[in-house]
């Protein structure tokens, strides 16, 4: 059997697709290093090997130290790395894209720049969340009102299902423990979903700041995508965890969410949903954000694109085809 340490170096063609990767790996109070194509996490209990190409996002919590070699292999395999607060509650800094293609980023920018298409994407997002309703013709204010009512109904439904007392959504930024157990679980689930959505958005080279529902924040599009799965996955899990016990809410919520993500192949679905929102045409979606595509072109007149890396200075020499580098 070939061990991780004896495998040959990875190339982009060998990289694990975003949808097939672990949603996230959280580490704290350890030294992160490299052993061939794996990263290692060393603490008082020993050393754990983690194949780097299987990681969607590596969350580095308090007390972690990471070597240059570990960052190098994570970069080579396209894993996103995020520095976070304790229990992954706060996000400080992170990663890179898994794809080389700008297809989705350009489609996102084009749809965001036009008020009509921006609203159309917002309606499509609402339709993904609540497929039993048709949002066609709704204004933004009407979308927000309907979304608010559906989320409130979701809270009440799962409170009745689990028997957990519900007194409304309460969260004080920076004070996680101020809420009751179910509010703590909802906050923990939301933070995890933001991290997962950010990992997928970053891996597809989309633009985190250009949101279609949220606006004015560097992670507006991340919040848009995370909210697609709030009422289906995040809120039900939070109530299930709170109904079991009121101890260790945050870690138990993360583990329950991790298991549900794996069961439902959420990362694969998230990738498909982003492509469908930004590229409604099926042909465009089939080739969008291909990790093997390494193509650079130049904008020319009339919407044309021409080959990059060549000199386009006017010349009388018919053989002029100078390559820049």
PyMOL commands that set and color helices and strands:
alter all, ss='L'
color gray80, all
select helices_A, chain A and resi 4-6+12-14+18-20+52-54+68-76+86-88+103-113+115-129+140-162+176-178+181-203+220-227+230-244+249-264+266-278+282-287+301-303
alter helices_A, ss='H'
color red, helices_A
select strands_A, chain A and resi 25-27+31-35+38-43+46-51+57-60+65-66+80-84+91-94+297-299+305-307
alter strands_A, ss='S'
color yellow, strands_A
deselect
rebuild
show_as cartoon
